[in-house]
Amino acid sequence: NELVEIENTNGILIYPNPARNILNLNIAVGLIDWIEIYSLTGQLLHKTESNKSQEQIDISGLPNGNYFIRAICRDAVFVRKFVVVR
């Protein structure tokens, strides 16, 4: 059995965390305009446009490590840390 952390803070849910190939992102209210993934040093690694409240992001190209996901919505910006493990 694998331990999977689910982080739900202030209207955003990301799972699984740690993740392997897919990261799920749900926003409780509103729609996501942009999704960005950053390295711990602040390098933008992925950016995609959205118009949904739920997204699946393919992270299979990211090496093991810690990252930040940033979800930009009309009325809020959410930033959460996640981990990639293989």
N, C-alpha and C positions, 0 to 999 in steps of 0.2 A: 504494500500500500504506500502511496506517495502522499506526503504532506503538502497541501496546497494552501497558500495564504490568499485570502480574499480581502482586498482593501476597499472599504466603502466609507468614504469620508466626505462629508459636505456635498453629497449629490453625485459623486463619481464612483464607479465600480470598475476595477481592473482585475482580471483573473485569467489564467492561473498566475500566481506569483509565488515562487519562481516559475518561469515559462520556458518552453522548449522551442516551438516553431510558430505558434499562434498566440497572440495576446488579444483578449476580448476587452472591449471598452464600452461601458454603458453610462449615459448621463441621465440623471433622474428627471430633469426638467429642461425643455428646450432642445435645440438641435446643435450638433457639432459643426462648426464651419471648417476648421483646420485641425489636423493631428500632426504633431511633430515629435520626433524622437531625437534625444540628445545624449551624447556621451557625458561622462562625469566631468570632462574638461570643457563642456559647453559646445562641442562641435555638433552641428546639425547633421544627422545621419539619414533622416527620413522625413518627408513632408507630403501629406496628401490632403486633398480637399474632400469634404463630406457634407451631407445635408441630412443626416440621420441622427438618431439618439443612441444607436448601437453600431459598433464596427468591430470587425475582426481584422487584425493587422498581422501580416506575414512578417515574422521576425527571424525566419530561418537563415537569413544572411548575416545576422549579427553574431559575433563570437561571444563566448561565455563572458559574463561580467554584469556590472551595474549600469543602469540607464535611467533617464528621465523621460516620461511621456508628458506631453503638453497638449491639452485639448482646449481649443479656443472656440468659445461660443459667443453668441451675440451679447449676453449680459454677464459673462464670467469667463475666467481662464483657470483651468485646473492643471496642476502639475503634481505628478506622483512618481515615485521611484519604483522601478521593477528590476528583476534579476533574470538573466538568461542563463540556463544550465542545459547541458546536453549529456 
